[in-house]
Amino acid sequence: MYTNHIEMLEVAPRDGLQNEQVLIPTDQKLALIGRAIAAGARRIEVTSFVNPRAVPQMADADAVAAGLPQRDDVTYIGLVMNQRGAERALATGRIDQLGAVSVSTDTFAIANQNQTSQGSVDAAKAIILAAQAAGATGQVTIAAAFGCPFEGEVAEARVLAMAAALAEAGPFEIGLADTIGVANPAHVASLVGKVRDLIAPIPVRVHFHNTRGTGLANVWAAITAGARTVDASIGGLGGCPFAPGASGNVATEDVVYMLERAGVATGLKLAALVDASHWLGTIMGRTLPGMVARAPVFPKLS
Ligand code: ZN
């Protein structure tokens, strides 16, 4: 074990909502962000600055940014795919960190962001540099790092080559995303360990979808292999409009329950996360996939 403290990054307002067909009003997105902060979240992916025709749920990115609570202790992250998105996000004056996405395969990169894999690496480096030039920070996530919905298995060598190239831009961190939920703990431990050694001292973040039930096992494997930050979504909401069959992120409350019970501090308050998950379920009008919020409280409150 490398650490007894893991940073959680809340992605419900962006990855969690982006695949929802019903448009969620801006004030409810801001209420979700407020609940995440109240539960202790200090890094939050709040929206994405992308083409609203491609992702209608994110069309209110500027309004979300304008409505963010003024908090010096919270890092607000805007996801962007290109220079235009970076300029939009930075122009709000409210986004602290740009999140770029590089995709491991050409087929998925073209479906997701109309770029080749190499083009997505070049674009991410430019986004990171643009963020730094504006006094913000930039980080990047390697999508489909453990498998591609179109091309299948993704070689570790491909991901390592991308990580090495991306590290040249000096990102705040590099994330490894299991965009379609196909990773297993052995693969995660191997790849996280190799990327960690390759890019140190740049930290590794991980992002898992629980499509096949391996999400929590993958989180544990990742942190034992040296990942510093874990993405998660309140309620286990989530999906990708451009990845067939993608389903929810690991639920924040499930990850926090597992880690805190295992002696790994997250800084998050489980009871507040469970409340937020229940609230989000009523907003979405359905039972969300996260499990801890549907289980009896344990241990019993004294
Ligand atoms: Zn995701």
Boltz pocket constraint, residues with backbone or C-beta under 6 A from the ligand:
constraints:
  - pocket:
      binder: B
      contacts: [[A, 15], [A, 177], [A, 178], [A, 179], [A, 207], [A, 209], [A, 238], [A, 239], [A, 240], [A, 249]]
      max_distance: 6.0
